[in-house]
Amino acid sequence: MEMLNEFIRLNYNKSFTEKAKHSRDKKVIRFTKDTLGWGYITYSMPGDEKSLNGQKSFRTYQSFFSNIDDPLAVYFTPNTFCSRYKRQFDKLRWLNSFFIDIDDNEISILDINDRLTDAGLPYPTLINKTPGGWHLFWVFDERIPATPKAKWLYNYIQKHMAIELGADTVAVGAERIIRIPRNIQYFDKENTIPFSVFVDWLHINIEAPEERQGKYIRIDNKNIFDSEPVKKLLEGVEHGYTNIACFCLAVCYKNIGYTFDEVLNELVAWNKRNEKPLLYKELLKTVKSAYKKDYAIPVSKIKEITGMKLPQSFFWYKHKKDRKDRERNHYEEWIADIVNFLRNNNYKWEGSQRELAELINAPIRSLKEALKRLREGKIKSNINIKVEGKGRGAKTILELVIPKAIHINKHKIAFYKNLYMTKERITKMNKAIGIDANNDFTFTVARNKGSP
């Protein structure tokens, strides 16, 4: 129970106060309202832990610990919320830790160690044994404000952590509950991990999502090791930047012609100069990742690690390839193909989506996703889409909407435009808008007395 209490304090940090506000104890630590957050405990039915029986919200350690002793208190929320009534994704306030549920009761903690090493993930802060498997927690060194982008990135990283560790990919989400760790097999309160370590892990081991990628640079054949930022990297880096620095150096060596073995030897020697050296397995996995593709290096990462930016002569910006040079197309491009197809087919078409995919030579899965985004309004187009029926008998109706032509009353325009014009200007404008110059109407409009 002592380890559980220490873990709860480490996880929630400044989100809870010690006691309620009305306490007479003068030693109670006060925090502003914006720094606090609400945690939840979920209760189960007697004799059936899987059947939930309500939940309670807490914002003090005193009330949380007094309720956690209840044998029916089974689950809790590692992250905290801004509402005491709704445990929802949009009500999150602070992101405190990652948590993973491995539903495999036959593996041991040694097997978990192997999975963590193979995945290249840092060792957890806490490992808990459950009736159905294992729960792993990584507590952040500093809690993260739950902004929309931070929550999106949190869920994306957590999902790939679950995939790499063979865990339950359904039990992911910053707002979810997880079993209270009462059977702790490992806990190290000093092992708190910066959130940036997981972001680096995502970029090195998992391809980053396209819509979140920033400006990247590609190194040319010049000697990048003559630049000051890379020289500073070679001196060694502090804890928290070791993985991404290793990856950057591996790409630099690769681009100037070093072989895999030569890069590995160079980085083994470099690793000894770091504040906290990588394990050999982690180093080997990072170098292998650098050789998987023709990787580019984020400018922001180099500047973040060294505090200096690469000179312009050592890189060029990565531009979008032409469509013919790419293996895959963007969804907007498939919609553009559909627009061209409708223009050549009387602006309307109906049939199955598989038939449409064959007609425009598009992969069926890509086409379905493009049409789904079109219906949801994520892609803007002047196509009206309607789906009738379900399953194999479903029929998709597409219609290209053509804007109506604007009706122009030429005589009315001539009247208002020519009120203060000379006869020569009237004639010139009438010819421009197609009014017969012999029409008496054009010469009888009102004009200033001073006009000839």
NUDO-513764 format. One line per 10 residues: number of its first residue (from 0); their letters; for each residue z negated, x, y negated of N, C-alpha, C. Coordinates in steps of 0.2 Angstrom, whole numbers, always signed. Layout:
NUM) a) Z,X,Y,Z,X,Y,Z,X,Y | ...
! end
This chain:
0) memlnefirl) +0,+4,+6,+0,+0,+0,+0,+4,-6 | -3,+10,-6,-3,+15,-12,+4,+17,-13 | +8,+19,-8,+14,+21,-10,+19,+15,-13 | +18,+9,-10,+21,+4,-13,+20,+3,-20 | +13,+3,-22,+11,+2,-29,+14,+8,-33 | +14,+14,-31,+18,+19,-35,+25,+18,-36 | +28,+16,-30,+36,+14,-31,+37,+9,-36 | +33,+4,-36,+34,-2,-40,+33,+0,-48 | +28,+4,-49,+27,+7,-56,+33,+12,-58 | +35,+16,-53,+41,+20,-54,+47,+16,-56
10) nynksfteka) +48,+11,-52,+55,+7,-53,+55,+3,-59 | +49,+0,-61,+49,-5,-66,+48,-1,-73 | +44,+5,-72,+43,+9,-78,+40,+5,-84 | +44,+5,-90,+42,+1,-96,+44,-6,-96 | +46,-9,-91,+48,-16,-91,+42,-20,-90 | +37,-18,-87,+30,-22,-87,+25,-19,-91 | +20,-23,-93,+14,-21,-96,+9,-21,-91 | +3,-18,-92,-2,-18,-87,-6,-25,-86 | -7,-28,-92,-11,-34,-91,-7,-39,-96 | -9,-45,-96,-7,-51,-100,-9,-49,-107
20) khsrdkkvir) -5,-52,-112,-6,-51,-119,-13,-53,-122 | -16,-58,-118,-22,-61,-121,-28,-57,-118 | -27,-51,-114,-33,-47,-112,-37,-44,-117 | -43,-43,-116,-48,-41,-121,-48,-33,-121 | -45,-30,-116,-45,-23,-115,-41,-20,-120 | -44,-15,-124,-41,-12,-129,-36,-7,-127 | -37,-4,-121,-32,+1,-118,-26,-2,-116 | -24,-8,-116,-18,-11,-114,-12,-8,-118 | -7,-5,-115,-2,-2,-118,+3,-8,-120 | +5,-8,-127,+9,-13,-129,+16,-11,-130
30) ftkdtlgwgy) +21,-15,-129,+28,-13,-130,+31,-19,-134 | +37,-17,-137,+40,-22,-141,+44,-27,-136 | +46,-33,-138,+48,-38,-134,+55,-36,-130 | +59,-32,-134,+65,-30,-131,+65,-25,-126 | +59,-21,-125,+59,-16,-120,+57,-19,-113 | +54,-26,-113,+51,-29,-107,+56,-32,-103 | +55,-34,-97,+59,-38,-93,+55,-41,-88 | +58,-47,-85,+55,-51,-80,+58,-49,-73 | +53,-48,-69,+54,-47,-61,+52,-53,-57 | +56,-54,-52,+55,-60,-48,+52,-58,-41
40) itysmpgdek) +48,-62,-38,+46,-62,-31,+48,-68,-28 | +51,-67,-22,+53,-73,-18,+49,-74,-12 | +47,-80,-11,+43,-82,-5,+47,-85,+1 | +44,-84,+7,+47,-87,+13,+43,-93,+15 | +46,-97,+20,+42,-102,+23,+38,-99,+29 | +32,-102,+30,+28,-99,+35,+31,-99,+42 | +31,-93,+45,+34,-92,+52,+42,-91,+51 | +45,-91,+46,+52,-90,+45,+54,-87,+39 | +55,-80,+39,+56,-76,+33,+63,-77,+30 | +67,-80,+34,+74,-81,+32,+75,-87,+27
50) slngqksfrt) +70,-91,+28,+70,-98,+24,+66,-97,+18 | +69,-97,+12,+66,-96,+6,+62,-102,+4 | +57,-101,+0,+52,-106,-2,+50,-105,-9 | +55,-104,-14,+53,-103,-21,+52,-96,-23 | +52,-95,-30,+51,-89,-32,+46,-89,-39 | +44,-83,-41,+39,-83,-47,+42,-77,-51 | +41,-77,-57,+43,-72,-62,+37,-69,-64 | +37,-62,-66,+31,-58,-68,+34,-53,-73 | +29,-51,-78,+30,-46,-83,+24,-42,-84 | +19,-42,-79,+14,-38,-79,+12,-35,-72
60) yqsffsnidd) +10,-29,-72,+8,-26,-66,+2,-29,-62 | -2,-32,-66,-8,-35,-64,-6,-41,-59 | -2,-46,-62,+0,-52,-59,+5,-50,-53 | +9,-45,-54,+14,-43,-49,+10,-41,-42 | +5,-36,-43,+2,-34,-38,-3,-39,-34 | -6,-43,-38,-10,-49,-35,-6,-53,-31 | +1,-54,-33,+5,-59,-29,+8,-55,-23 | +9,-49,-24,+13,-45,-18,+9,-45,-12 | +2,-46,-13,-2,-46,-7,-1,-52,-2 | +2,-57,-5,+3,-63,-1,+8,-62,+4
70) plavyftpnt) +6,-63,+11,+10,-62,+16,+17,-66,+16 | +17,-71,+12,+23,-75,+12,+28,-72,+6 | +25,-67,+2,+30,-64,-3,+34,-59,+1 | +40,-60,+2,+45,-56,+6,+49,-52,+2 | +52,-55,-3,+58,-51,-7,+56,-50,-14 | +59,-46,-18,+58,-45,-25,+65,-42,-28 | +65,-42,-35,+71,-40,-38,+70,-33,-41 | +73,-28,-39,+72,-21,-42,+74,-21,-49 | +79,-25,-51,+81,-25,-58,+78,-30,-62 | +77,-30,-68,+74,-35,-72,+78,-39,-77
80) fcsrykrqfd) +76,-45,-79,+79,-50,-82,+76,-51,-89 | +80,-55,-93,+78,-57,-100,+75,-64,-100 | +76,-67,-94,+73,-74,-93,+68,-75,-88 | +63,-79,-89,+58,-80,-84,+60,-86,-79 | +65,-89,-81,+67,-95,-77,+73,-94,-73 | +78,-90,-75,+84,-89,-71,+85,-82,-69 | +86,-81,-62,+88,-75,-59,+95,-75,-58 | +99,-73,-64,+106,-74,-64,+109,-67,-66 | +115,-66,-65,+119,-60,-67,+119,-59,-74 | +121,-65,-78,+121,-64,-85,+115,-64,-89
90) klrwlnsffi) +109,-64,-85,+102,-64,-88,+99,-57,-87 | +103,-52,-84,+100,-46,-83,+98,-42,-89 | +93,-38,-90,+91,-35,-96,+91,-27,-94 | +88,-25,-88,+88,-18,-87,+90,-17,-80 | +94,-11,-79,+96,-9,-72,+91,-3,-71 | +87,-4,-65,+82,+1,-64,+83,+6,-58 | +87,+3,-53,+88,+7,-47,+94,+4,-43 | +97,+8,-39,+102,+6,-34,+98,+4,-27 | +100,-1,-23,+97,-2,-17,+103,-4,-12 | +102,-2,-6,+107,-3,+0,+103,-6,+6
100) diddneisil) +107,-11,+9,+104,-14,+15,+108,-12,+21 | +106,-7,+26,+109,-5,+32,+107,-10,+38 | +111,-14,+40,+109,-19,+45,+111,-15,+52 | +107,-10,+54,+108,-7,+60,+102,-4,+63 | +99,-8,+67,+92,-6,+70,+92,-1,+75 | +97,+2,+77,+98,+7,+82,+98,+14,+80 | +99,+15,+73,+100,+21,+71,+93,+24,+68 | +93,+30,+68,+86,+33,+66,+87,+36,+59 | +82,+39,+56,+82,+42,+49,+86,+48,+49 | +87,+51,+55,+91,+57,+55,+99,+55,+54
110) dindrltdag) +100,+49,+57,+107,+46,+57,+109,+45,+49 | +104,+42,+46,+104,+40,+39,+106,+47,+35 | +102,+52,+36,+103,+59,+33,+110,+61,+34 | +113,+60,+40,+120,+62,+41,+125,+58,+37 | +123,+51,+37,+128,+47,+33,+128,+49,+25 | +122,+50,+23,+121,+52,+16,+125,+59,+14 | +125,+64,+19,+128,+70,+18,+136,+69,+18 | +138,+65,+23,+145,+64,+24,+148,+60,+18 | +144,+56,+15,+146,+52,+9,+146,+56,+3 | +142,+61,+3,+141,+65,-3,+136,+62,-8
120) lpyptlinkt) +132,+57,-6,+127,+54,-10,+120,+58,-11 | +117,+57,-16,+110,+61,-17,+105,+57,-12 | +100,+61,-11,+95,+58,-6,+91,+53,-10 | +89,+47,-6,+86,+41,-10,+79,+43,-12 | +76,+39,-16,+69,+40,-19,+65,+37,-13 | +67,+32,-10,+63,+28,-5,+67,+26,+1 | +65,+26,+7,+68,+24,+13,+63,+19,+16 | +65,+13,+18,+60,+8,+21,+63,+5,+27 | +59,+5,+32,+61,+2,+39,+60,-5,+39 | +65,-9,+41,+65,-16,+41,+66,-19,+48
130) pggwhlfwvf) +64,-25,+49,+65,-28,+56,+73,-27,+58 | +77,-28,+54,+84,-28,+55,+88,-21,+54 | +84,-16,+51,+88,-10,+49,+84,-6,+45 | +88,-4,+39,+85,+1,+34,+87,-1,+27 | +82,+0,+23,+83,-1,+15,+82,+5,+12 | +87,+7,+7,+87,+13,+4,+87,+12,-4 | +83,+15,-8,+82,+14,-15,+83,+21,-18 | +87,+21,-24,+88,+26,-28,+86,+24,-35 | +80,+27,-37,+77,+25,-44,+80,+29,-49 | +82,+26,-55,+85,+30,-60,+80,+34,-64
140) deripatpka) +82,+40,-67,+77,+43,-71,+75,+40,-78 | +81,+36,-80,+80,+32,-86,+83,+25,-84 | +80,+20,-86,+83,+13,-85,+89,+12,-89 | +94,+8,-87,+100,+7,-91,+100,+0,-94 | +102,+0,-100,+103,-7,-103,+108,-11,-99 | +107,-17,-98,+112,-21,-94,+117,-24,-98 | +122,-20,-101,+127,-22,-105,+133,-24,-100 | +138,-28,-102,+143,-31,-97,+146,-25,-94 | +148,-20,-97,+152,-14,-94,+147,-11,-89 | +141,-10,-91,+136,-6,-86,+135,-10,-80
150) kwlynyiqkh) +134,-17,-80,+133,-21,-75,+140,-21,-70 | +145,-21,-73,+152,-21,-69,+152,-14,-65 | +150,-9,-69,+151,-2,-66,+145,-2,-60 | +139,-4,-62,+134,-4,-57,+136,-7,-50 | +139,-13,-51,+141,-17,-45,+147,-13,-41 | +151,-10,-45,+157,-7,-42,+155,-1,-38 | +150,+3,-41,+147,+9,-37,+143,+7,-31 | +139,+2,-32,+135,+0,-27,+139,-3,-21 | +144,-6,-22,+149,-9,-17,+152,-3,-13 | +154,+3,-16,+157,+8,-13,+151,+13,-9
160) maielgadtv) +145,+12,-12,+140,+16,-8,+139,+12,-2 | +139,+6,-2,+138,+2,+4,+143,+3,+9 | +150,+4,+7,+155,+5,+11,+155,+12,+15 | +153,+17,+11,+152,+24,+13,+147,+25,+18 | +141,+21,+17,+135,+22,+21,+135,+17,+27 | +141,+13,+28,+141,+8,+33,+136,+2,+32 | +134,+0,+26,+129,-5,+25,+132,-11,+24 | +128,-16,+22,+130,-23,+21,+134,-24,+14 | +140,-25,+14,+144,-25,+8,+143,-32,+4 | +140,-37,+8,+139,-43,+5,+132,-43,+1
170) avgaeriiri) +127,-39,+3,+121,-39,+0,+121,-34,-6 | +126,-34,-10,+126,-30,-16,+126,-34,-22 | +124,-32,-28,+124,-35,-34,+118,-34,-38 | +118,-32,-44,+112,-30,-48,+107,-36,-48 | +109,-42,-48,+104,-48,-48,+101,-50,-42 | +103,-46,-36,+101,-49,-30,+93,-47,-28 | +91,-50,-23,+84,-48,-21,+84,-44,-14 | +79,-40,-13,+79,-36,-7,+71,-36,-4 | +71,-35,+2,+64,-35,+5,+59,-30,+2 | +53,-32,+1,+48,-28,-2,+46,-22,+3
180) prniqyfdke) +47,-16,+1,+46,-11,+6,+38,-10,+8 | +37,-13,+13,+30,-12,+16,+30,-7,+22 | +35,-5,+24,+35,+0,+30,+39,+6,+28 | +36,+10,+23,+40,+15,+20,+39,+21,+24 | +46,+24,+26,+46,+30,+30,+47,+36,+26 | +49,+36,+20,+50,+42,+15,+49,+39,+8 | +46,+43,+4,+45,+41,-3,+44,+48,-7 | +48,+49,-12,+47,+55,-17,+47,+53,-24 | +41,+52,-27,+41,+49,-34,+44,+54,-39 | +45,+61,-37,+49,+65,-41,+56,+65,-41
190) ntipfsvfvd) +59,+62,-36,+66,+61,-35,+69,+55,-38 | +70,+56,-45,+73,+50,-49,+80,+53,-51 | +85,+49,-50,+92,+52,-51,+95,+49,-57 | +98,+53,-61,+102,+50,-67,+108,+46,-65 | +109,+40,-69,+115,+36,-67,+121,+39,-67 | +122,+45,-72,+128,+48,-72,+130,+52,-66 | +125,+54,-62,+127,+57,-55,+131,+52,-51 | +129,+46,-51,+133,+41,-47,+140,+40,-50 | +140,+40,-56,+147,+39,-60,+151,+45,-58 | +149,+51,-58,+152,+57,-55,+154,+56,-48
200) wlhinieape) +150,+54,-44,+151,+53,-37,+157,+48,-36 | +157,+43,-40,+163,+38,-40,+169,+41,-41 | +170,+45,-46,+176,+48,-48,+178,+54,-44 | +173,+57,-40,+175,+63,-36,+177,+60,-29 | +173,+55,-26,+174,+53,-19,+178,+47,-19 | +178,+42,-24,+181,+36,-24,+186,+36,-30 | +192,+33,-29,+197,+33,-34,+194,+28,-39 | +194,+30,-46,+191,+25,-51,+195,+19,-52 | +193,+13,-54,+197,+7,-55,+201,+8,-61 | +208,+6,-60,+213,+7,-65,+211,+5,-72
210) erqgkyirid) +208,-1,-72,+207,-4,-79,+201,-1,-83 | +197,+4,-79,+192,+7,-83,+194,+14,-84 | +199,+17,-82,+201,+24,-83,+202,+26,-90 | +200,+31,-92,+201,+33,-99,+207,+38,-100 | +207,+42,-105,+212,+47,-106,+210,+54,-102 | +215,+55,-98,+215,+61,-93,+219,+67,-95 | +217,+73,-93,+222,+78,-95,+224,+82,-88 | +229,+85,-88,+232,+89,-83,+232,+96,-85 | +230,+101,-81,+230,+108,-83,+237,+111,-81 | +240,+115,-85,+246,+118,-84,+245,+125,-81
220) nknifdsepv) +250,+129,-80,+250,+135,-77,+247,+141,-80 | +244,+140,-87,+241,+145,-90,+234,+146,-87 | +231,+152,-89,+225,+154,-86,+219,+150,-90 | +217,+145,-87,+212,+140,-90,+206,+144,-90 | +205,+149,-86,+198,+152,-86,+197,+157,-92 | +202,+157,-96,+201,+161,-102,+198,+157,-108 | +198,+150,-107,+195,+146,-112,+187,+146,-111 | +184,+145,-117,+177,+145,-118,+173,+140,-113 | +176,+134,-113,+172,+129,-109,+172,+130,-102 | +177,+133,-99,+177,+135,-92,+173,+141,-91
230) kkllegvehg) +173,+145,-95,+169,+151,-95,+161,+149,-94 | +159,+144,-98,+153,+142,-99,+151,+138,-92 | +156,+135,-89,+155,+131,-83,+153,+137,-77 | +157,+142,-77,+156,+147,-72,+149,+151,-73 | +145,+150,-78,+139,+153,-79,+134,+149,-75 | +135,+143,-73,+131,+138,-69,+129,+132,-74 | +127,+127,-71,+125,+121,-74,+118,+118,-72 | +116,+114,-77,+109,+111,-75,+110,+105,-70 | +104,+103,-67,+104,+98,-62,+106,+91,-65 | +111,+88,-62,+114,+82,-64,+121,+83,-65
240) ytniacfcla) +123,+89,-66,+131,+90,-68,+134,+94,-62 | +130,+96,-57,+133,+101,-52,+139,+98,-49 | +139,+92,-46,+145,+89,-42,+151,+89,-47 | +151,+86,-53,+157,+85,-57,+159,+92,-59 | +154,+97,-60,+157,+104,-63,+160,+107,-57 | +158,+106,-51,+161,+109,-45,+168,+107,-44 | +169,+100,-45,+175,+97,-44,+180,+99,-50 | +178,+100,-56,+182,+102,-61,+184,+109,-60 | +180,+114,-58,+182,+121,-56,+186,+121,-51 | +185,+117,-45,+190,+117,-40,+197,+115,-42
250) vcyknigytf) +198,+110,-46,+204,+108,-49,+207,+114,-53 | +203,+117,-57,+206,+123,-61,+209,+128,-57 | +205,+130,-51,+207,+135,-47,+213,+133,-43 | +214,+127,-41,+219,+124,-37,+226,+125,-42 | +225,+123,-48,+231,+123,-52,+234,+130,-54 | +230,+135,-54,+233,+141,-55,+235,+145,-49 | +235,+142,-43,+238,+144,-37,+233,+147,-32 | +226,+146,-32,+222,+148,-27,+222,+144,-21 | +221,+147,-15,+221,+143,-9,+214,+139,-8 | +214,+135,-3,+208,+131,-2,+202,+136,+0
260) devlnelvaw) +203,+141,+4,+198,+146,+6,+196,+150,+1 | +201,+152,-4,+199,+156,-10,+195,+152,-14 | +196,+146,-15,+192,+142,-20,+185,+141,-17 | +185,+140,-11,+178,+139,-7,+174,+145,-8 | +177,+151,-7,+173,+157,-8,+170,+158,-15 | +175,+156,-20,+173,+157,-27,+167,+152,-29 | +168,+146,-26,+163,+141,-28,+156,+142,-24 | +156,+145,-18,+150,+147,-15,+146,+152,-19 | +149,+157,-22,+146,+162,-26,+144,+158,-33 | +148,+154,-36,+146,+151,-42,+140,+146,-41
270) nkrnekplly) +139,+143,-35,+134,+138,-33,+127,+141,-34 | +127,+148,-33,+120,+151,-33,+117,+152,-40 | +122,+151,-45,+120,+152,-52,+118,+145,-55 | +118,+140,-51,+116,+133,-54,+109,+132,-54 | +106,+128,-58,+99,+126,-58,+97,+123,-52 | +101,+119,-49,+99,+116,-42,+105,+116,-38 | +106,+122,-34,+113,+122,-30,+114,+117,-25 | +120,+115,-24,+122,+110,-19,+122,+113,-12 | +120,+108,-8,+121,+110,-1,+128,+112,+1 | +129,+116,+6,+135,+118,+8,+140,+113,+10
280) kellktvksa) +137,+108,+13,+141,+102,+15,+144,+98,+9 | +139,+97,+4,+141,+94,-2,+147,+98,-5 | +146,+104,-6,+151,+109,-9,+158,+108,-6 | +157,+109,+1,+164,+108,+5,+167,+101,+4 | +163,+96,+4,+166,+89,+3,+169,+89,-4 | +166,+92,-9,+169,+91,-16,+175,+95,-17 | +176,+101,-13,+182,+105,-14,+188,+101,-10 | +186,+98,-4,+191,+94,-1,+194,+89,-5 | +189,+85,-9,+191,+80,-13,+196,+82,-18 | +195,+88,-21,+200,+91,-26,+206,+92,-23
290) ykkdyaipvs) +207,+93,-17,+213,+95,-14,+217,+89,-11 | +214,+83,-11,+217,+77,-9,+223,+75,-13 | +223,+75,-19,+228,+73,-24,+229,+78,-29 | +234,+77,-33,+236,+81,-39,+231,+78,-45 | +225,+80,-44,+220,+77,-49,+220,+80,-56 | +218,+76,-61,+218,+78,-68,+210,+78,-70 | +208,+81,-75,+201,+82,-77,+200,+77,-83 | +195,+73,-83,+193,+70,-89,+191,+74,-95 | +194,+73,-101,+192,+77,-106,+184,+76,-108 | +182,+70,-107,+175,+69,-109,+170,+72,-105
300) kikeitgmkl) +172,+73,-98,+167,+77,-94,+166,+84,-96 | +172,+87,-97,+171,+94,-99,+167,+95,-105 | +168,+91,-110,+164,+91,-116,+157,+89,-115 | +156,+84,-110,+149,+82,-109,+145,+88,-106 | +148,+92,-101,+144,+97,-98,+143,+103,-102 | +148,+105,-106,+148,+111,-109,+147,+110,-117 | +148,+104,-119,+147,+103,-127,+153,+106,-131 | +159,+108,-127,+165,+111,-130,+171,+107,-127 | +176,+107,-131,+182,+104,-129,+188,+109,-128 | +192,+108,-122,+197,+113,-121,+202,+113,-126
310) pqsffwykhk) +205,+119,-128,+210,+119,-133,+216,+116,-131 | +220,+113,-136,+226,+109,-134,+231,+113,-130 | +231,+120,-130,+236,+124,-127,+235,+124,-119 | +229,+121,-117,+228,+121,-110,+229,+115,-106 | +231,+110,-110,+232,+103,-106,+237,+99,-110 | +239,+94,-107,+243,+89,-110,+241,+82,-107 | +242,+77,-111,+239,+70,-109,+244,+67,-104 | +240,+63,-100,+244,+60,-94,+247,+53,-97 | +254,+53,-96,+257,+47,-98,+259,+42,-92 | +260,+36,-94,+262,+32,-89,+269,+33,-86
320) kdrkdrernh) +270,+33,-79,+276,+35,-76,+281,+29,-77 | +288,+30,-76,+292,+25,-76,+292,+21,-70 | +294,+15,-70,+293,+11,-64,+296,+13,-58 | +302,+16,-59,+306,+19,-53,+303,+25,-50 | +298,+28,-54,+295,+34,-51,+288,+33,-48 | +286,+26,-48,+279,+24,-45,+280,+21,-39 | +275,+22,-34,+275,+18,-28,+273,+11,-29 | +269,+10,-34,+266,+3,-35,+268,+0,-42 | +269,-6,-42,+270,-9,-49,+264,-13,-52 | +264,-14,-58,+259,-18,-61,+260,-25,-60
330) yeewiadivn) +255,-29,-61,+256,-36,-60,+260,-39,-65 | +259,-37,-71,+263,-39,-77,+270,-38,-76 | +272,-33,-72,+279,-31,-71,+282,-36,-66 | +278,-38,-61,+280,-44,-56,+281,-50,-60 | +277,-52,-65,+278,-58,-69,+284,-58,-73 | +286,-52,-76,+292,-51,-79,+298,-52,-75 | +298,-49,-68,+303,-51,-64,+304,-58,-62 | +298,-62,-62,+299,-69,-61,+302,-72,-67 | +301,-70,-73,+304,-73,-79,+311,-72,-79 | +314,-66,-77,+321,-64,-77,+324,-69,-71
340) flrnnnykwe) +320,-70,-66,+323,-74,-60,+324,-81,-62 | +319,-84,-66,+320,-91,-68,+325,-91,-73 | +326,-86,-78,+332,-87,-82,+339,-87,-79 | +339,-84,-73,+345,-84,-70,+346,-90,-65 | +341,-95,-65,+341,-100,-60,+339,-107,-63 | +342,-108,-69,+341,-114,-73,+333,-115,-75 | +330,-110,-76,+323,-110,-79,+318,-114,-75 | +320,-115,-68,+315,-119,-64,+316,-117,-57 | +311,-116,-53,+311,-115,-46,+305,-118,-42 | +306,-120,-36,+301,-122,-32,+302,-120,-25
350) gsqrelaeli) +297,-119,-21,+297,-116,-14,+290,-113,-12 | +290,-109,-7,+284,-106,-5,+284,-99,-8 | +278,-96,-9,+277,-90,-12,+281,-84,-8 | +281,-85,-1,+284,-80,+3,+292,-80,+1 | +295,-86,+0,+302,-86,-1,+303,-82,-8 | +299,-84,-13,+299,-80,-19,+299,-73,-19 | +294,-70,-15,+293,-63,-14,+299,-60,-11 | +303,-63,-7,+309,-61,-4,+314,-61,-9 | +315,-66,-13,+320,-66,-18,+319,-61,-24 | +313,-59,-26,+313,-54,-31,+311,-47,-28
360) napirslkea) +311,-47,-21,+309,-41,-18,+302,-38,-20 | +297,-42,-19,+290,-40,-21,+286,-41,-14 | +281,-37,-14,+276,-38,-8,+272,-44,-9 | +271,-48,-4,+268,-54,-4,+261,-54,-7 | +257,-49,-5,+250,-49,-7,+250,-48,-15 | +255,-43,-17,+255,-42,-25,+257,-48,-28 | +262,-52,-26,+264,-57,-29,+259,-63,-29 | +255,-64,-24,+250,-69,-24,+245,-67,-29 | +243,-61,-30,+238,-59,-35,+241,-60,-42 | +247,-58,-43,+250,-59,-49,+250,-66,-52
370) lkrlregkik) +252,-71,-47,+252,-78,-48,+245,-81,-50 | +240,-78,-46,+233,-80,-47,+231,-78,-54 | +232,-72,-56,+230,-70,-63,+234,-74,-68 | +240,-76,-66,+244,-80,-71,+240,-87,-72 | +238,-90,-66,+235,-96,-67,+228,-96,-70 | +225,-90,-69,+218,-89,-73,+219,-87,-80 | +225,-86,-82,+226,-84,-89,+224,-77,-91 | +224,-73,-85,+223,-66,-86,+229,-62,-88 | +235,-65,-87,+241,-63,-89,+245,-68,-93 | +247,-66,-99,+250,-71,-103,+258,-71,-102
380) sninikvegk) +260,-77,-101,+267,-78,-100,+269,-85,-102 | +276,-87,-103,+278,-93,-105,+280,-97,-98 | +277,-95,-93,+278,-99,-86,+273,-104,-85 | +275,-110,-83,+271,-115,-81,+271,-115,-73 | +265,-114,-70,+264,-114,-63,+260,-120,-60 | +262,-122,-55,+259,-128,-52,+260,-127,-44 | +254,-128,-41,+254,-127,-33,+253,-134,-30 | +257,-136,-26,+256,-143,-22,+255,-141,-15 | +249,-145,-12,+248,-144,-5,+244,-138,-4 | +242,-137,+3,+238,-131,+5,+241,-128,+11
390) grgaktilel) +239,-122,+12,+241,-118,+18,+249,-117,+19 | +251,-117,+25,+258,-116,+26,+263,-121,+22 | +261,-127,+21,+265,-132,+18,+264,-132,+10 | +261,-127,+8,+260,-127,+0,+267,-125,-3 | +268,-128,-9,+274,-127,-13,+272,-125,-20 | +275,-120,-22,+274,-117,-29,+280,-120,-33 | +278,-122,-39,+283,-125,-44,+282,-120,-50 | +288,-117,-52,+288,-113,-58,+293,-115,-63 | +291,-115,-69,+296,-118,-74,+295,-113,-80 | +300,-110,-83,+300,-106,-89,+301,-111,-95
400) vipkaihink) +296,-110,-99,+296,-114,-105,+300,-111,-111 | +305,-114,-113,+309,-111,-119,+306,-115,-125 | +304,-111,-130,+302,-113,-137,+308,-118,-140 | +306,-123,-143,+310,-128,-146,+313,-125,-152 | +320,-126,-154,+323,-123,-160,+320,-127,-166 | +319,-123,-171,+316,-126,-177,+322,-129,-181 | +321,-136,-183,+326,-140,-186,+326,-138,-194 | +331,-136,-197,+331,-134,-204,+335,-139,-208 | +333,-142,-213,+336,-146,-217,+339,-142,-223 | +345,-140,-222,+349,-135,-227,+349,-138,-234
410) hkiafyknly) +350,-144,-235,+351,-147,-241,+344,-147,-245 | +339,-149,-241,+332,-149,-244,+330,-142,-246 | +331,-137,-242,+330,-130,-244,+334,-128,-250 | +340,-130,-250,+344,-128,-256,+341,-131,-262 | +339,-137,-262,+336,-140,-268,+330,-137,-271 | +325,-135,-266,+319,-132,-268,+320,-124,-270 | +325,-121,-267,+326,-114,-268,+330,-113,-275 | +334,-118,-277,+338,-117,-282,+336,-120,-289 | +330,-122,-289,+327,-126,-295,+328,-121,-301 | +327,-115,-300,+327,-110,-306,+332,-105,-305
420) mtkeritkmn) +338,-107,-302,+343,-102,-301,+349,-103,-305 | +353,-98,-306,+359,-99,-310,+365,-102,-305 | +370,-104,-308,+376,-106,-304,+378,-101,-299 | +379,-95,-301,+381,-90,-297,+377,-89,-291 | +370,-89,-292,+365,-88,-287,+365,-94,-282 | +366,-100,-285,+367,-106,-281,+373,-105,-276 | +378,-103,-279,+384,-103,-274,+383,-98,-269 | +380,-92,-271,+379,-87,-266,+375,-89,-260 | +369,-92,-262,+364,-95,-257,+367,-100,-253 | +371,-105,-256,+374,-110,-252,+379,-107,-247
430) kaigidannd) +383,-102,-248,+387,-99,-244,+383,-96,-238 | +377,-93,-240,+373,-90,-235,+370,-95,-229 | +369,-101,-232,+366,-106,-227,+371,-111,-225 | +377,-110,-227,+383,-114,-224,+384,-120,-227 | +382,-121,-234,+384,-128,-237,+390,-127,-241 | +394,-132,-240,+401,-132,-244,+400,-131,-251 | +404,-126,-254,+403,-125,-261,+406,-130,-265 | +410,-135,-262,+413,-140,-266,+408,-146,-267 | +403,-146,-263,+398,-152,-263,+395,-152,-270 | +396,-158,-273,+393,-159,-280,+385,-158,-280
440) ftftvarnkg) +382,-160,-274,+375,-159,-274,+372,-153,-276 | +376,-147,-274,+373,-141,-275,+373,-139,-283 | +377,-143,-287,+378,-141,-294,+374,-146,-298 | +371,-150,-295,+368,-155,-300,+360,-155,-299 | +358,-149,-296,+350,-149,-295,+348,-147,-302 | +341,-148,-303,+338,-147,-310,+337,-139,-311 | +338,-137,-317,+337,-130,-318,+334,-130,-325 | +332,-124,-327,+329,-123,-333,+334,-123,-339 | +331,-125,-345,+336,-126,-350,+340,-120,-352 | +336,-114,-351,+339,-108,-353,+345,-106,-348
450) sp) +345,-109,-342,+350,-106,-337,+357,-108,-340 | +362,-104,-339,+369,-105,-341,+372,-111,-337
! end
